Amino acid sequence: MSTFKRISGDYTIQSVNVSDRIFINSGNVYIEGNLWVTGNTQTITSTNSSITNAKITLNAGAAVANPAGGILEVDRGSTGANVQLVWNETVQNWQVTRDGSTYSNIATANSSGIANVYADSSPAISANLDLRGHAVWDSTTNATALTLSTPAGAGSGVFATPTGGAAAELVTQSKALAYSIIFG
C-alpha cells in the first residue's frame, strides 16, 4: 500500500533523544528536489558512489580563502599513510603526498613544481626514450649537451657538444679498434 502525504510549510521528524537514530529501510530512496545536509560530519557507506555532477566545490560559500585549502584524501587502511591531493592556499599551488607529511607541488604554468625531468632528483623512465628531433639540454650552460641522429656509415649517430665547441661524434667500437691499430 502506498501513501501520499501533502503538507504546507515545514515538516519535521525529530527523535526524542539526541543519540536516537531515524531509519528509512527501503531498497531505494528517491529525493526529488534539493537535499541539504547539515552537521559536522556526513558519512556515506557504500561500495561505489556514482556522481553525475561535473563539478564538486569544496569550501563552498567561504567569505575569505580557507587557509587549509581543500583536500581529497584516500584512506589506505593498514597499507600505509593516507594519500592526498591538496590545494595549498598558502603557496597557491596544487600538491600531492604519498606519505601524509611530505608534499610536492604539481607543476602548472604559474608554479614551481617539477616542470622538467632535470628538476627531479631521481627520474625514472619506464619505457624507451625517443629523442628524435630533440637534444639533451644542459640547463646550467643553456647549451645542447648531446644529440642523436641517424648513423651514417659506421658512425654512432651520437654527438657530444662541449661548452662553446662544435659537436663531436662519439667513437664507435669499430672506429676505436681502427684507431688502436693505427696509433698503437
Backbone torsions as a table, in degrees:
resi	resn	phi	psi	omega
1	MET	NA	126.4	176.5
2	SER	-97.2	152.5	-179.0
3	THR	-126.8	138.5	178.9
4	PHE	-123.2	126.8	-177.8
5	LYS	-126.4	123.0	176.4
6	ARG	-104.7	134.3	178.8
7	ILE	-132.8	161.2	174.3
8	SER	-119.7	126.3	-177.6
9	GLY	91.2	-172.9	-178.0
10	ASP	-68.8	149.1	176.6
11	TYR	-128.5	119.5	-173.5
12	THR	-115.3	131.2	169.2
13	ILE	-112.4	119.4	-174.4
14	GLN	-133.9	133.7	176.1
15	SER	-80.2	156.9	-178.4
16	VAL	-73.0	-43.9	-179.2
17	ASN	-102.6	143.7	-178.5
18	VAL	-59.6	-34.6	-177.1
19	SER	-82.0	-9.6	179.3
20	ASP	-70.3	149.0	179.4
21	ARG	-114.2	155.0	175.9
22	ILE	-112.0	125.1	-177.4
23	PHE	-107.6	139.4	167.7
24	ILE	-117.8	108.8	-175.1
25	ASN	-103.5	97.1	-177.7
26	SER	-149.6	152.4	176.5
27	GLY	-62.5	-38.0	179.8
28	ASN	-140.5	140.4	175.2
29	VAL	-123.9	122.6	179.2
30	TYR	-111.1	133.8	175.0
31	ILE	-120.8	114.3	178.7
32	GLU	-97.3	117.6	-175.2
33	GLY	119.3	-175.0	-177.9
34	ASN	-78.5	147.0	179.0
35	LEU	-116.9	122.0	176.8
36	TRP	-111.3	124.4	177.2
37	VAL	-119.7	122.6	179.2
38	THR	-116.7	161.0	-177.3
39	GLY	133.8	-179.8	-178.3
40	ASN	-89.4	-24.3	-176.2
41	THR	-141.2	135.5	170.2
42	GLN	-119.2	126.2	179.4
43	THR	-118.0	124.1	178.7
44	ILE	-115.7	120.6	-179.9
45	THR	-111.0	104.6	177.4
46	SER	-151.6	160.3	179.7
47	THR	-72.5	-46.5	178.6
48	ASN	-138.5	143.7	174.6
49	SER	-116.5	134.9	178.4
50	SER	-118.3	118.1	-176.9
51	ILE	-117.1	123.7	-177.9
52	THR	-86.6	-10.2	179.6
53	ASN	-64.7	142.7	175.9
54	ALA	-87.2	-11.3	-175.1
55	LYS	-140.6	130.6	173.2
56	ILE	-120.1	124.9	-176.0
57	THR	-105.1	125.0	173.1
58	LEU	-96.2	150.2	-179.1
59	ASN	60.7	32.3	-177.1
60	ALA	-58.6	135.2	175.5
61	GLY	79.6	7.8	180.0
62	ALA	-64.6	131.3	-179.8
63	ALA	-73.5	-33.9	177.0
64	VAL	-131.8	162.9	-178.9
65	ALA	-58.9	135.7	178.5
66	ASN	-78.6	117.8	-178.5
67	PRO	-59.8	-24.7	178.1
68	ALA	-78.7	-9.9	179.9
69	GLY	69.6	-136.9	178.3
70	GLY	-143.6	145.8	-174.0
71	ILE	-135.8	132.9	166.5
72	LEU	-109.6	122.1	-173.4
73	GLU	-123.5	142.5	174.4
74	VAL	-111.6	120.2	177.5
75	ASP	-81.0	117.0	-175.9
76	ARG	-94.4	7.0	178.9
77	GLY	61.8	-137.1	-178.2
78	SER	-82.8	-0.7	-179.2
79	THR	-66.4	-34.8	-178.3
80	GLY	165.0	-170.2	-179.3
81	ALA	-62.6	148.3	176.9
82	ASN	-63.8	150.2	177.1
83	VAL	-108.9	153.9	-174.8
84	GLN	-143.3	151.5	165.4
85	LEU	-113.4	120.9	-168.3
86	VAL	-126.8	135.9	164.6
87	TRP	-94.1	115.6	-179.0
88	ASN	-97.1	105.0	-177.0
89	GLU	-65.0	-32.2	-178.1
90	THR	-63.1	-44.3	-178.7
91	VAL	-100.6	1.4	178.1
92	GLN	54.1	52.5	-177.1
93	ASN	-153.4	150.8	170.4
94	TRP	-77.5	140.4	178.9
95	GLN	-135.9	159.2	174.2
96	VAL	-127.9	154.3	174.1
97	THR	-137.6	141.6	175.7
98	ARG	-105.7	-13.0	-177.2
99	ASP	-125.7	1.8	178.5
100	GLY	81.7	-2.4	180.0
101	SER	-132.6	-28.2	178.8
102	THR	-104.2	124.2	-176.7
103	TYR	-114.9	140.2	177.4
104	SER	-121.7	136.9	177.1
105	ASN	-66.7	144.4	171.1
106	ILE	-93.8	125.9	-175.6
107	ALA	-63.7	131.8	172.9
108	THR	-134.9	175.6	-178.4
109	ALA	-59.8	-28.0	-176.3
110	ASN	-114.3	24.8	-175.4
111	SER	-124.0	175.1	179.2
112	SER	-111.6	31.3	178.6
113	GLY	-74.1	-173.3	179.5
114	ILE	-76.7	96.5	-177.8
115	ALA	-90.3	-18.9	-177.7
116	ASN	-136.2	156.4	-179.0
117	VAL	-60.4	-36.5	-177.2
118	TYR	-64.3	-18.2	178.7
119	ALA	-80.3	-11.4	179.2
120	ASP	-88.9	125.9	-176.3
121	SER	-70.6	-19.5	177.8
122	SER	-146.7	71.1	-178.7
123	PRO	-68.6	147.5	177.9
124	ALA	-132.4	131.9	179.9
125	ILE	-110.8	125.9	-175.0
126	SER	-103.5	13.3	178.3
127	ALA	-152.8	-179.8	178.1
128	ASN	-63.8	145.4	179.0
129	LEU	-104.3	114.0	-177.9
130	ASP	-98.6	112.0	-178.2
131	LEU	-104.1	14.9	-178.9
132	ARG	-52.3	125.8	177.6
133	GLY	76.5	5.8	-179.8
134	HIS	-130.1	168.1	-179.9
135	ALA	-130.6	162.4	170.4
136	VAL	-83.1	124.6	-170.3
137	TRP	-109.2	138.6	175.3
138	ASP	-99.1	107.3	-176.0
139	SER	-72.0	-18.7	178.5
140	THR	-72.4	-44.9	-178.6
141	THR	-97.4	-3.6	-175.7
142	ASN	52.2	48.3	-178.7
143	ALA	-141.8	157.4	175.9
144	THR	-71.0	131.1	-179.8
145	ALA	-103.1	-30.7	-174.8
146	LEU	-154.3	134.0	175.8
147	THR	-128.6	154.6	176.9
148	LEU	-121.5	142.1	175.9
149	SER	-143.5	172.4	177.6
150	THR	-69.4	125.3	-177.6
151	PRO	-61.9	136.9	176.6
152	ALA	-104.1	130.1	179.2
153	GLY	59.1	-122.4	-179.5
154	ALA	-98.6	15.8	-177.6
155	GLY	-73.3	167.5	-179.0
156	SER	-91.9	-28.0	-175.6
157	GLY	78.4	3.9	179.0
158	VAL	-109.8	121.1	-176.7
159	PHE	-120.4	130.3	174.0
160	ALA	-99.9	141.1	-179.9
161	THR	-119.4	103.7	177.3
162	PRO	-69.2	155.0	-179.5
163	THR	-55.2	124.0	177.8
164	GLY	74.5	4.6	-177.2
165	GLY	-113.9	175.2	178.4
166	ALA	-84.9	156.2	179.6
167	ALA	-63.0	134.5	179.3
168	ALA	-124.5	130.5	-178.5
169	GLU	-72.4	137.2	176.2
170	LEU	-72.3	147.1	-173.9
171	VAL	-74.3	136.3	175.1
172	THR	-88.0	167.8	-179.6
173	GLN	-62.8	-40.4	-178.6
174	SER	-68.3	-37.9	178.0
175	LYS	-69.6	-37.5	179.2
176	ALA	-63.2	-39.8	177.9
177	LEU	-64.1	-44.5	179.2
178	ALA	-62.4	-44.0	179.8
179	TYR	-63.7	-37.3	-179.0
180	SER	-69.4	-32.2	177.8
181	ILE	-70.6	-43.7	-176.9
182	ILE	-69.7	-48.5	-173.1
183	PHE	-95.4	-0.6	173.3
184	GLY	73.2	NA	NA
